[in-house]
């Protein structure tokens, strides 16, 4: 019997858009990095940038036990039948190693965006019919309705750009059983001005999406917090910055709020698509 995702992903993972690169000349580099992450003790690798099983499969093949998940695949990006076929193929080759993270993306990015909750329900219905088990999929849930769907129709939730307070509310909705694996952005910089400058530059891309700004408002932030690239209060809430001790405290806050697993995304200034391998090694010293 395949172990549950909650049992296999461990307490910490890495969230990376760089590892989903489609450049064939980087295949060896990506596979080597994934193998090192496994050896460093991370339980999961989460692939950002609207990733699919096609991005996950090579990394699964290059490792022995780490879970590789999409965080997330948009339901508008690939039809359910194609997704189910890809899932079946990788599951047959590597049972229990792939986590299908799904989300509804954002209106500004999707032509004919409509009724996102209904779209997710319909997509899950199709996956059910195609034999994709609910306990191998996760939803990028922010609001109460999608969190409820994560509880009832999936193995849990992989919320993005959230706070410990959101995590506590999500845990209350999910209950004890489902996996709750929020993403947390990390800036390894001790100077407050430089750290917030790096964080704010990265945050700017997300502040144009109503799904995120609406969630911030639900969490008690104000329009002023969202304006002008984000207030210090907002930046400090959704990023962990500082030295290892400070970052460890921020990760601990998510666990204490109810997270089973925290997916750590390294954010750097002007890093391009290079892999933050030095930073991953540093963060691997976090307690289990």
Rosetta silent file (secondary structure, phi, psi, omega in degrees, C-alpha in Angstrom):
SEQUENCE: XXXXXXXXXXXXXXXXXXXXXXXXXXXXXXXXXXXXXXXXXXXXXXXXXXXXXXXXXXXXXXXXXXXXXXXXXXXXXXXXXXXXXXXXXXXXXXXXXXXXXXXXXXXXXXXXXXXXXXXXXXXXXXXXXXXXXXXXXXXXXXXXXXXXXXXXXXXXXXXXXXXXXXXXXXXXXXXXXXXXXXXXXXXXXXXXXXXXXXXXXXXXXXXXXXXXXXXXXXXXXXXXXXXXXXXXXXXXXXXXXXXXXXXXXXXXXXXXXXXXXXXXXXXXXXXXXXXXXXXXXXXXXXXX
SCORE:     score description
SCORE:     0.000 S_00000001
   1 L     0.000  131.221 -179.317    0.000    0.000    0.000 S_00000001
   2 L   -71.656  133.647  178.381    1.377    3.427   -0.988 S_00000001
   3 L   -65.974  154.189  179.325    2.010    5.781    1.924 S_00000001
   4 L   -72.519  158.865  176.755   -0.020    8.979    2.083 S_00000001
   5 H   -59.485  -37.525 -179.628    1.428   12.289    0.972 S_00000001
   6 H   -61.274  -32.883  179.831    1.211   13.505    4.541 S_00000001
   7 H   -78.322  -28.247 -170.130    3.470   10.635    5.578 S_00000001
   8 H   -99.789  -23.027 -173.704    6.013   11.047    2.786 S_00000001
   9 L   -80.879  -13.530  178.766    6.590   14.794    2.282 S_00000001
  10 L    71.295 -165.142 -174.683    8.136   15.393    5.699 S_00000001
  11 L   -89.997  -25.244 -175.976    8.286   18.737    7.483 S_00000001
  12 E  -137.548  146.962  173.751   10.134   20.798    4.868 S_00000001
  13 E  -142.709  179.303  177.718   10.392   20.979    1.120 S_00000001
  14 E  -114.555  133.492  173.572   11.692   23.244   -1.612 S_00000001
  15 E  -107.362  125.803 -173.886    9.463   25.322   -3.895 S_00000001
  16 E  -148.427  130.781  169.742   11.222   26.253   -7.130 S_00000001
  17 L   -87.557  -24.540 -178.027   10.331   27.631  -10.519 S_00000001
  18 H   -65.308  -34.578 -175.896   13.935   27.196  -11.666 S_00000001
  19 H   -73.103   -7.407  177.508   13.762   23.390  -11.426 S_00000001
  20 H   -94.911   11.406 -178.165   10.988   23.252  -14.025 S_00000001
  21 L   -51.492  138.603  178.421   13.260   24.580  -16.771 S_00000001
  22 L  -100.484    9.317  178.702   12.567   23.102  -20.216 S_00000001
  23 L   -75.404  112.556 -176.621   16.068   23.832  -21.512 S_00000001
  24 H   -61.789  -25.089 -179.500   17.485   20.405  -22.490 S_00000001
  25 H   -70.452  -14.028 -178.955   21.036   21.616  -21.942 S_00000001
  26 H  -100.645    3.095 -174.194   20.231   21.993  -18.218 S_00000001
  27 H   -55.329  -47.774 -179.355   18.806   18.500  -17.708 S_00000001
  28 H   -61.671  -41.349  179.247   21.897   17.165  -15.966 S_00000001
  29 H   -62.349  -44.074 -178.483   22.139   20.212  -13.700 S_00000001
  30 H   -66.624  -43.854 -179.894   18.491   19.958  -12.661 S_00000001
  31 H   -63.703  -41.449  178.894   18.660   16.230  -12.002 S_00000001
  32 H   -63.764  -40.539  179.425   21.844   16.620   -9.956 S_00000001
  33 H   -65.532  -41.179  178.920   20.261   19.415   -7.900 S_00000001
  34 H   -62.420  -41.875  178.488   17.159   17.317   -7.218 S_00000001
  35 H   -63.358  -37.663  178.092   19.317   14.425   -6.040 S_00000001
  36 H   -67.864  -40.208  177.925   21.186   16.763   -3.698 S_00000001
  37 H   -58.881  -40.475  176.943   17.934   18.139   -2.264 S_00000001
  38 H   -61.813  -44.863 -179.619   16.903   14.579   -1.462 S_00000001
  39 H   -67.173  -29.185  177.926   20.231   13.928    0.242 S_00000001
  40 H   -72.676  -11.777  175.315   19.892   17.166    2.205 S_00000001
  41 L   103.002    2.959  176.083   16.733   15.745    3.736 S_00000001
  42 L   -67.687  139.416 -177.776   13.976   17.707    2.021 S_00000001
  43 L   -88.780  -17.793 -176.971   10.841   15.617    1.721 S_00000001
  44 E  -151.631  151.023  172.346    9.355   17.263   -1.341 S_00000001
  45 E  -119.158  121.232 -178.902   10.195   19.366   -4.370 S_00000001
  46 E  -108.499  125.133 -175.229    7.377   21.649   -5.522 S_00000001
  47 E   -98.368  117.919  179.038    7.575   22.955   -9.076 S_00000001
  48 L   -87.148 -169.992  175.199    6.190   26.442   -9.691 S_00000001
  49 L    73.060   40.842 -179.309    5.477   28.252  -12.921 S_00000001
  50 L    52.843   55.749 -177.143    2.335   26.371  -14.040 S_00000001
  51 L   -82.639  163.472  178.567    4.171   23.067  -14.043 S_00000001
  52 L  -132.878  179.054  177.286    2.842   19.681  -15.147 S_00000001
  53 H   -60.775  -26.122  178.372    3.780   16.037  -14.679 S_00000001
  54 H   -63.132  -32.681  177.226    6.079   16.449  -17.690 S_00000001
  55 H   -78.596  -31.304 -176.216    8.288   18.738  -15.600 S_00000001
  56 H   -78.930  -36.247 -171.218    8.117   16.471  -12.557 S_00000001
  57 H   -56.629  -44.962  179.603    8.819   13.112  -14.183 S_00000001
  58 H   -61.892  -37.162  179.946   12.541   13.650  -14.969 S_00000001
  59 H   -69.966  -34.921  175.418   13.241   14.781  -11.397 S_00000001
  60 H   -63.899  -42.165  179.381   11.398   11.753  -10.034 S_00000001
  61 H   -66.236  -25.616 -177.652   13.519    9.558  -12.251 S_00000001
  62 L   -88.800   -2.799 -176.919   16.703   11.228  -11.008 S_00000001
  63 L  -127.684  175.786 -173.971   15.879   10.627   -7.321 S_00000001
  64 L  -112.473  -29.638 -172.643   14.939    7.681   -5.119 S_00000001
  65 L  -144.960  -22.605 -175.627   12.331    8.786   -2.596 S_00000001
  66 L   -61.949  142.013  174.559   11.585   12.536   -2.591 S_00000001
  67 E   -80.400  136.999  175.009    8.051   13.526   -3.613 S_00000001
  68 E  -117.926  126.987 -176.368    7.846   15.866   -6.609 S_00000001
  69 E  -129.323  157.004  173.307    4.701   17.935   -6.970 S_00000001
  70 E   -89.686  132.837 -178.393    3.181   20.570   -9.213 S_00000001
  71 L  -143.754   67.931   11.472    2.510   23.812   -7.384 S_00000001
  72 L  -142.694  169.158  167.178    0.564   24.315   -9.355 S_00000001
  73 E   -92.453  126.114  178.042   -0.878   23.040  -12.607 S_00000001
  74 E   -73.196  138.834  178.049   -3.661   25.336  -13.748 S_00000001
  75 L   -69.018  -14.591  177.544   -6.937   23.601  -14.593 S_00000001
  76 L   -88.436  -10.543 -171.335   -7.103   25.872  -17.650 S_00000001
  77 L   -84.693  -37.747 -173.747   -3.675   24.755  -18.864 S_00000001
  78 L  -145.826  134.315 -177.066   -4.213   21.060  -19.591 S_00000001
  79 L   -69.455  158.762 -173.671   -7.421   19.047  -19.926 S_00000001
  80 H   -63.793  -34.888 -179.239   -8.254   16.449  -17.299 S_00000001
  81 H   -64.438  -43.285  178.284   -7.899   13.479  -19.660 S_00000001
  82 H   -66.010  -41.437  177.724   -4.319   14.431  -20.562 S_00000001
  83 H   -61.172  -44.609 -179.601   -3.523   15.068  -16.914 S_00000001
  84 H   -63.087  -39.801  179.339   -4.938   11.694  -15.910 S_00000001
  85 H   -64.902  -42.305  177.894   -2.914    9.898  -18.563 S_00000001
  86 H   -65.069  -40.527  177.999    0.304   11.572  -17.407 S_00000001
  87 H   -61.280  -46.566 -177.858   -0.489   10.781  -13.802 S_00000001
  88 H   -60.607  -39.237 -178.389   -1.112    7.114  -14.577 S_00000001
  89 H   -65.607  -48.268 -177.678    2.181    6.814  -16.436 S_00000001
  90 H   -72.539  -32.753  178.732    4.352    8.305  -13.693 S_00000001
  91 H   -67.609  -36.156  178.057    2.435    6.513  -10.935 S_00000001
  92 H   -66.706  -38.051 -177.987    3.001    3.159  -12.641 S_00000001
  93 H   -79.893  -35.307 -174.683    6.729    3.822  -12.917 S_00000001
  94 L  -140.457   76.313 -174.731    7.211    5.471   -9.503 S_00000001
  95 L   -56.190  131.149  174.740    4.290    4.746   -7.148 S_00000001
  96 L    76.870    5.214 -174.626    3.586    7.470   -4.621 S_00000001
  97 L   -95.218  -12.199 -176.048    6.315    9.815   -5.840 S_00000001
  98 E  -115.755  134.807  175.023    4.158   12.400   -7.659 S_00000001
  99 E  -115.577  122.183 -178.286    1.736   14.894   -6.117 S_00000001
 100 E   -89.470   97.783  176.013   -0.713   16.557   -8.500 S_00000001
 101 E   -89.726  127.350 -175.216   -1.134   20.117   -7.273 S_00000001
 102 E  -122.486  148.292  176.701   -3.975   21.937   -9.020 S_00000001
 103 E  -149.627  170.106 -177.984   -5.162   25.531   -9.032 S_00000001
 104 L  -101.253    6.481  176.061   -7.531   27.875  -10.827 S_00000001
 105 L    59.125 -146.542 -172.125   -4.859   30.459  -11.740 S_00000001
 106 L  -142.962  143.917 -178.715   -5.914   34.120  -12.161 S_00000001
 107 H   -51.191  -46.406 -178.869   -8.293   36.055  -14.353 S_00000001
 108 H   -62.800  -15.938 -177.050   -5.631   38.309  -15.922 S_00000001
 109 H  -100.674  -10.567 -170.523   -3.723   35.227  -17.099 S_00000001
 110 L  -125.142  124.763  174.655   -6.564   33.142  -18.556 S_00000001
 111 L   -68.486  137.611  179.334   -8.736   33.868  -21.563 S_00000001
 112 L    60.058   34.829  176.943  -12.434   33.385  -20.800 S_00000001
 113 L   -62.271  130.481 -176.460  -11.745   32.984  -17.082 S_00000001
 114 L  -160.095  147.658  171.804  -15.040   32.192  -15.382 S_00000001
 115 L    36.665   64.896 -173.261  -16.536   30.516  -12.333 S_00000001
 116 H   -60.004  -38.990 -179.781  -13.231   29.200  -10.976 S_00000001
 117 H   -63.620  -45.652  178.664  -14.741   27.133   -8.181 S_00000001
 118 H   -63.253  -36.173  178.176  -17.135   25.405  -10.572 S_00000001
 119 H   -63.414  -40.856  178.912  -14.252   24.839  -12.995 S_00000001
 120 H   -66.786  -43.009  178.772  -12.253   23.092  -10.275 S_00000001
 121 H   -59.420  -45.522  178.907  -15.207   20.929   -9.252 S_00000001
 122 H   -62.896  -38.467  179.264  -15.747   19.876  -12.846 S_00000001
 123 H   -64.922  -43.091  178.402  -12.053   19.116  -13.298 S_00000001
 124 H   -65.111  -37.039  175.524  -12.017   16.944  -10.185 S_00000001
 125 H   -58.550  -43.374  179.475  -15.115   15.116  -11.435 S_00000001
 126 H   -67.029  -39.246  177.176  -13.247   14.276  -14.633 S_00000001
 127 H   -64.760  -38.984  175.979  -10.170   13.133  -12.721 S_00000001
 128 H   -58.650  -47.097 -178.354  -12.386   10.887  -10.579 S_00000001
 129 H   -63.622  -29.766 -178.931  -13.886    9.343  -13.696 S_00000001
 130 L   -88.178   -1.225  175.248  -10.403    8.777  -15.124 S_00000001
 131 L    89.378   14.287  175.906   -9.216    7.008  -11.984 S_00000001
 132 L   -81.411  116.061 -173.773   -6.908    9.657  -10.472 S_00000001
 133 L   -69.866  143.996 -179.278   -7.241    9.073   -6.723 S_00000001
 134 H   -61.214  -29.251 -175.269   -8.175   11.999   -4.507 S_00000001
 135 H   -80.792    5.356  174.352   -5.341   11.162   -2.101 S_00000001
 136 H  -113.587    9.759 -178.841   -2.685   11.956   -4.733 S_00000001
 137 E  -128.757  152.041 -177.758   -3.887   15.469   -5.540 S_00000001
 138 E  -135.538  154.259 -179.087   -3.763   18.799   -3.702 S_00000001
 139 E  -116.893  140.607  175.634   -5.413   22.157   -4.283 S_00000001
 140 L   -81.181   77.803 -171.042   -3.889   25.630   -4.203 S_00000001
 141 L   -98.698  134.712  175.061   -6.621   26.856   -1.897 S_00000001
 142 L  -115.902  -52.427 -176.781   -6.857   30.300   -0.324 S_00000001
 143 L   -84.188  167.216 -176.171  -10.517   30.983    0.450 S_00000001
 144 H   -58.480  -39.611 -177.803  -12.890   28.945    2.611 S_00000001
 145 H   -66.294  -44.019 -179.294  -14.757   27.297   -0.271 S_00000001
 146 H   -71.056  -32.967  174.876  -11.631   26.028   -2.006 S_00000001
 147 H   -65.000  -38.714  175.956  -10.177   24.894    1.317 S_00000001
 148 H   -63.048  -37.631  177.423  -13.366   22.936    1.919 S_00000001
 149 H   -67.497  -36.507  176.088  -12.959   21.342   -1.491 S_00000001
 150 H   -60.794  -36.844  178.752   -9.355   20.464   -0.594 S_00000001
 151 H   -71.018  -42.339 -170.537  -10.688   18.652    2.449 S_00000001
 152 H   -90.198  -25.049 -171.955  -13.510   16.840    0.668 S_00000001
 153 H  -127.249    8.455 -176.776  -12.055   16.080   -2.780 S_00000001
 154 L  -149.792  179.382  179.537   -8.263   16.024   -2.357 S_00000001
 155 L   -82.175   -8.153 -179.228   -5.468   15.050    0.021 S_00000001
 156 E   149.713 -155.573 -170.722   -5.199   18.615    1.286 S_00000001
 157 E  -132.637  147.902  174.948   -4.019   22.077    0.311 S_00000001
 158 L  -124.475   73.357 -177.411   -0.862   23.829   -0.921 S_00000001
 159 L   -67.766  144.932 -178.175   -1.625   27.525   -0.270 S_00000001
 160 L  -118.449  139.083  175.346    0.712   30.100   -1.823 S_00000001
 161 L    62.571   59.740 -176.441    1.638   33.531   -0.481 S_00000001
 162 L  -129.706 -179.556 -176.223    0.057   33.151    2.933 S_00000001
 163 L  -123.510  166.921  173.589    0.752   33.827    6.611 S_00000001
 164 H   -58.452  -33.796  178.615    0.710   31.747    9.803 S_00000001
 165 H   -64.386  -41.704  175.255   -2.666   33.312   10.571 S_00000001
 166 H   -63.267  -40.016  179.910   -4.044   32.031    7.261 S_00000001
 167 H   -60.470  -41.315  179.029   -2.513   28.635    8.040 S_00000001
 168 H   -63.100  -41.524  179.021   -4.360   28.494   11.362 S_00000001
 169 H   -68.594  -38.711  178.085   -7.662   29.275    9.643 S_00000001
 170 H   -63.296  -42.258  178.835   -6.946   26.745    6.898 S_00000001
 171 H   -61.644  -38.366  179.359   -6.224   24.049    9.475 S_00000001
 172 H   -62.572  -39.801  179.568   -9.522   24.757   11.188 S_00000001
 173 H   -72.475  -42.587 -177.002  -11.366   24.256    7.887 S_00000001
 174 H   -70.934  -31.907 -170.582   -9.370   21.199    6.813 S_00000001
 175 L    81.948 -173.589 -172.010   -9.475   19.415   10.151 S_00000001
 176 L   -77.254  -29.934 -169.337   -6.681   17.187   11.388 S_00000001
 177 L   -74.094  -50.975 -173.478   -6.425   14.673    8.559 S_00000001
 178 L   -65.810  153.351  175.972   -5.611   16.485    5.293 S_00000001
 179 E   -72.284  132.683  173.148   -2.132   17.684    4.394 S_00000001
 180 E  -121.458  112.096 -172.476   -1.559   21.421    4.803 S_00000001
 181 E  -130.625   77.229  179.563    1.623   22.511    3.018 S_00000001
 182 E   -70.006  151.720  172.772    1.907   26.294    2.656 S_00000001
 183 E   -89.078  143.616  177.468    4.657   27.920    0.602 S_00000001
 184 E  -135.176  125.625  178.617    6.954   30.437    2.332 S_00000001
 185 E   -83.151  135.982 -174.559    9.304   32.839    0.558 S_00000001
 186 E  -123.868  128.761  174.235   12.749   33.181    2.125 S_00000001
 187 E  -117.496  111.348  179.890   15.257   36.012    1.704 S_00000001
 188 L   -84.457   76.370 -177.156   18.613   35.216    3.295 S_00000001
 189 L  -147.780  126.961 -176.171   19.528   38.842    3.960 S_00000001
 190 L   -90.871  -20.453  178.404   19.987   40.433    7.375 S_00000001
 191 L   -76.721  119.519 -174.970   19.826   44.096    6.355 S_00000001
 192 H   -56.987  -44.030 -177.472   16.154   45.112    6.681 S_00000001
 193 H   -64.097  -45.884 -179.820   16.204   47.619    3.822 S_00000001
 194 H   -67.341  -40.621 -179.672   17.913   45.252    1.387 S_00000001
 195 H   -62.747  -46.121 -178.827   15.766   42.298    2.440 S_00000001
 196 H   -70.157  -32.535  176.461   12.525   44.203    1.987 S_00000001
 197 H   -63.253  -45.013  177.744   13.687   45.667   -1.305 S_00000001
 198 H   -63.529  -45.350 -179.577   14.351   42.162   -2.650 S_00000001
 199 H   -63.667  -44.974 -176.712   11.064   40.877   -1.273 S_00000001
 200 H   -65.148  -37.365  178.099    9.031   43.800   -2.563 S_00000001
 201 H   -62.794  -36.123  179.485   10.456   43.462   -6.079 S_00000001
 202 H   -77.696  -36.974 -178.018    9.342   39.826   -6.129 S_00000001
 203 H   -66.360  -28.885 -172.772    5.967   40.497   -4.505 S_00000001
 204 H   -54.333  -37.128 -177.660    4.998   43.104   -7.097 S_00000001
 205 H   -64.322  -26.061 -176.364    4.065   40.500   -9.714 S_00000001
 206 H   -90.213  -18.947 -176.141    1.468   38.994   -7.402 S_00000001
 207 L   -75.728   -2.093  174.530   -0.225   42.203   -6.280 S_00000001
 208 L   -94.754    2.753 -177.357   -1.997   42.502   -9.637 S_00000001
 209 L  -106.646  119.371 -177.084   -3.949   39.297   -9.050 S_00000001
 210 H   -59.331  -29.978  179.226   -7.297   39.625   -7.227 S_00000001
 211 H   -58.759  -39.875 -179.587   -7.066   36.099   -5.784 S_00000001
 212 H   -79.337  -47.366 -178.099   -4.069   37.168   -3.698 S_00000001
 213 H   -64.380  -37.606  176.724   -5.106   40.712   -2.887 S_00000001
 214 H   -63.031  -38.315  178.138   -8.576   39.529   -1.917 S_00000001
 215 H   -66.870  -39.486  176.993   -7.049   36.962    0.411 S_00000001
 216 H   -59.853  -42.598  179.715   -4.866   39.628    2.008 S_00000001
 217 H   -64.919  -38.720  176.280   -7.942   41.752    2.671 S_00000001
 218 H   -62.549  -30.424 -177.551   -9.732   38.759    4.203 S_00000001
 219 L   -84.138    1.387  175.586   -6.733   38.310    6.473 S_00000001
 220 L   101.615    0.928  172.338   -7.023   41.851    7.832 S_00000001
 221 L   -76.034  162.473 -176.217   -4.588   43.729    5.634 S_00000001
 222 L  -112.373  170.599  175.731   -5.772   47.007    4.138 S_00000001
 223 H   -59.288  -34.009  178.049   -5.737   48.584    0.704 S_00000001
 224 H   -65.281  -33.968  177.356   -2.823   50.687    1.950 S_00000001
 225 H   -65.185  -31.767 -176.080   -0.870   47.507    2.716 S_00000001
 226 H   -85.889  -23.821 -175.615   -1.334   46.350   -0.879 S_00000001
 227 H   -72.424  156.858  171.231   -0.534   49.693   -2.519 S_00000001
 228 H    56.182   39.968  176.059    2.867   50.844   -3.778 S_00000001
 229 H    85.919   -0.107  178.287    4.460   47.414   -3.866 S_00000001
 230 L   101.317  134.712  179.447    3.275   46.331   -0.434 S_00000001
 231 L   -73.147  164.260  173.906    3.786   47.749    3.039 S_00000001
 232 H   -57.986  -38.091  179.865    6.529   46.597    5.378 S_00000001
 233 H   -59.546  -44.813  179.613    3.797   44.919    7.396 S_00000001
 234 H   -68.313  -46.152  179.715    2.694   42.849    4.405 S_00000001
 235 H   -57.751  -45.820 -177.504    6.231   42.041    3.291 S_00000001
 236 H   -67.533  -23.933 -178.978    7.221   40.920    6.773 S_00000001
 237 H   -80.431  -34.512 -173.536    4.120   38.710    7.003 S_00000001
 238 H  -107.009   -2.288  173.699    4.564   36.767    3.754 S_00000001
 239 E  -121.501  147.053  167.366    8.367   36.613    3.584 S_00000001
 240 E  -104.918  116.712  179.288   10.874   35.158    6.012 S_00000001
 241 E  -131.158  156.295  179.684   13.996   37.292    5.907 S_00000001
 242 L   124.261 -157.082  179.548   17.065   37.605    8.071 S_00000001
 243 L   -84.394 -179.406 -175.331   19.574   35.158    9.467 S_00000001
 244 H   -61.693  -37.181 -179.435   19.002   31.441    9.983 S_00000001
 245 H   -63.751  -45.450 -179.895   17.646   31.921   13.495 S_00000001
 246 H   -65.131  -41.521 -179.867   15.027   34.436   12.382 S_00000001
 247 H   -67.196  -40.006  176.653   13.998   32.309    9.413 S_00000001
 248 H   -58.644  -40.803  179.259   13.782   29.218   11.608 S_00000001
 249 H   -63.702  -38.464  179.582   11.428   31.123   13.907 S_00000001
 250 H   -68.646  -40.602  177.461    9.208   32.083   10.980 S_00000001
 251 H   -64.708  -42.171  177.835    9.036   28.505    9.715 S_00000001
 252 H   -59.289  -36.699  179.073    8.249   27.316   13.232 S_00000001
 253 H   -61.061  -37.577  177.232    5.374   29.806   13.363 S_00000001
 254 H   -67.272  -43.392  178.737    3.781   28.097   10.348 S_00000001
 255 H   -63.164  -42.592 -179.387    4.163   24.678   11.922 S_00000001
 256 H   -66.231  -25.976  178.308    2.715   25.896   15.213 S_00000001
 257 H   -79.648  -10.556  176.474   -0.238   27.368   13.303 S_00000001
 258 L   126.306    0.540  178.248   -1.047   23.944   11.871 S_00000001
 259 L   -70.962  135.710  172.454    1.154   23.368    8.817 S_00000001
 260 L   -81.809  -31.056 -170.590    2.305   19.780    8.338 S_00000001
 261 E  -149.309  141.893  176.037    4.929   20.809    5.797 S_00000001
 262 E  -121.517  125.763  179.743    6.417   24.140    4.700 S_00000001
 263 E   -94.452  114.285 -172.428    7.625   24.604    1.117 S_00000001
 264 E   -93.292  120.836  176.821   10.566   27.028    1.154 S_00000001
 265 E  -108.085  117.267  177.612   11.069   29.279   -1.858 S_00000001
 266 E   -77.172  127.646  177.105   14.398   31.108   -1.982 S_00000001
 267 L  -115.161  126.222 -178.215   14.034   34.668   -3.277 S_00000001
 268 L  -129.577  159.183  176.970   17.163   36.494   -4.436 S_00000001
 269 L   -83.711  127.284  172.147   17.883   39.803   -6.131 S_00000001
 270 L    52.835   44.959 -176.570   18.708   39.582   -9.845 S_00000001
 271 L   -93.365  -11.050 -177.629   19.383   35.845   -9.731 S_00000001
 272 L    62.915 -140.852 -179.473   17.851   34.987  -13.107 S_00000001
 273 L  -105.280   18.401  176.981   17.130   31.288  -13.513 S_00000001
 274 L   -68.613  152.930 -178.461   20.211   30.046  -11.667 S_00000001
 275 L   -84.254  132.880 -179.594   19.611   27.471   -8.961 S_00000001
 276 L   -83.151   58.783 -171.927   19.930   28.695   -5.343 S_00000001
 277 H   -67.503  -35.400  176.480   21.864   25.623   -4.270 S_00000001
 278 H   -61.795  -44.606 -179.558   23.923   27.422   -1.633 S_00000001
 279 H   -66.498  -38.956  177.705   20.754   28.769   -0.020 S_00000001
 280 H   -61.170  -38.554  178.550   19.072   25.338   -0.154 S_00000001
 281 H   -65.323  -40.490  178.982   22.042   23.888    1.720 S_00000001
 282 H   -63.033  -46.273 -176.936   21.776   26.600    4.351 S_00000001
 283 H   -69.878  -20.028  179.055   18.035   26.069    4.835 S_00000001
 284 L   -66.242  -13.270  178.828   18.507   22.313    5.139 S_00000001
 285 L   -78.423   -3.569  177.278   19.876   22.965    8.630 S_00000001
 286 L   -59.539  145.728 -179.551   16.333   23.727    9.817 S_00000001
 287 L   -65.533  151.616 -179.899   15.192   21.269   12.486 S_00000001
 288 L   -71.599    0.000    0.000   13.099   18.297   11.382 S_00000001
